[in-house]
Every structure is written in C-alpha cells, then in structure tokens.
Amino acid sequence: MKSVSGGRPIKLTDSVLEDIIYGIGKGLTLKASCKFAGISYSALAWWMSKGKQAKKIDASNRYTVVLERIKQATYAEKIKHRKKFLLTISPRDFRYGWNK
C-alpha cells in the first residue's frame, strides 16, 4: 500500500543550504541570501524555528543542521566585519573620547 504524504515537497536541499551560506559569505543579508538561493525568507525562518524546537528537546534533525550552519556563517561574517572596523580605529580616536 502506498502512503500519501500530502503537501508539496520541501525545498530544503544541500544545494539550497550551500547557496544561502555562499550568499552570507559574500556579505548578503539573510533575506538576500534566500532570494539568491531561490527560496523565501519565511521558509528559512520556518526551518530555523524547527531547528530551535528540536534543540530544546535535545533532538537532532536536518533543521538543527540548518540552524547551526546559518549561525556559523553569520557569526563568521560578523567577525570579519568587526576585524575590518577595528583596523580603521587609531589610538587618536580615543584621545578625547569617541568621535565617530
């Protein structure tokens, strides 16, 4: 007997996730990265919320993988921008307080 799953198939594939990660690495926002990958931001938000729900009960599934990969990519991008910003600051900027 065939089982009927109902609904449309999920767009979460390895290539879609890699496209999102690539977009984040190029400095795009999450919304722009989703558009680049061909999915909606709400789909990514739903996948990440499912990952958070699974993490709360100490479970692991494909959504927790998505959540962790997105967190790692956004953190790496944040660190990259922080280093660029800190390289532009000179000691003179702190002489009379923050002037920027």
Secondary structure, 3 states (H helix, E strand, C coil): CCCCCCCCCCCCCHHHHHHHHHHHHCCCCHHHHHHHHCCCHHHHHHHHHHHHHHHHCCCCCHHHHHHHHHHHHHHHHHHHHHHHHHHCCCHHHHCCCCCC
